[in-house]
Amino acid sequence: MSILQLALTAALSFLGVLIARWQLIFAKEKLRHDLYDRRFSIYMAYHELLVAIMEDDDVEAKLRKAVAARAPSPFLLDSDLKAYLEELYKEAFRIHTNGPLVRNNVAGDTNNEWASKVDQHGQDKLKFGNRVEELAQNFERFLRLEDFARSNFFVPW
C-alpha cells in the first residue's frame, strides 16, 4: 500500500469515529427532547396543584391531575424526585382536607382555638404555594435542553 492509501484510510477512519461520536451525542440529546414533554406535563400538574392549594381553585381536580401525572414518574424521573412529588401530594391532600374542617369548626373548638387553626391553615396554604420555585429547581435537570446552535456539538474534542 502506498502512503497515500494509508493516509486516506486513516482519514476515513478518523472521520467515521467523529461521525459516530456526533451521532451518539445527537441521539442522547434527541432522547432528552423526546422525554421533555412527558416530564413537563408532570411538572405543570404539580405547579397547578401548588397554585390551586394557595388559591382554593378547584383543588380536587388538580389533586386527581397530579396523581395521574405522577403515574409514569418511575419511568421518567429518578427516585428522589418521585419521592419529592409523593411528599408534595400528601401535603396538598392534608391541607385540602383540613380546609373544610377548619372553616366549619367541625371539632367544636373555642373561638381562640378555632382562630388559631384558621390562621395556621392559612399559613400552611401560603407556605405550600410558595414552593413553586423549589419545584422548578427539582425539575431543572430534567427539563434543561441543549441548544445545538450554541453548543460545541461539532467540535470533536
ABEGO torsion letter per residue (X at the ends): XBAAAAAAAAAAAAAAAAAAAAAAAAAAAAAAAAAAAAAAAAAAAAAAAAAAAAAGBGAAAAAAAAAAAAAAAAAABBAAAAAAAAAAAAAAAAAAAAAAAAAAGAAGBBAAAAAAAAAAAAAAAAAAAAAAAAAAAAAAAAABBBBAAABAAABAX
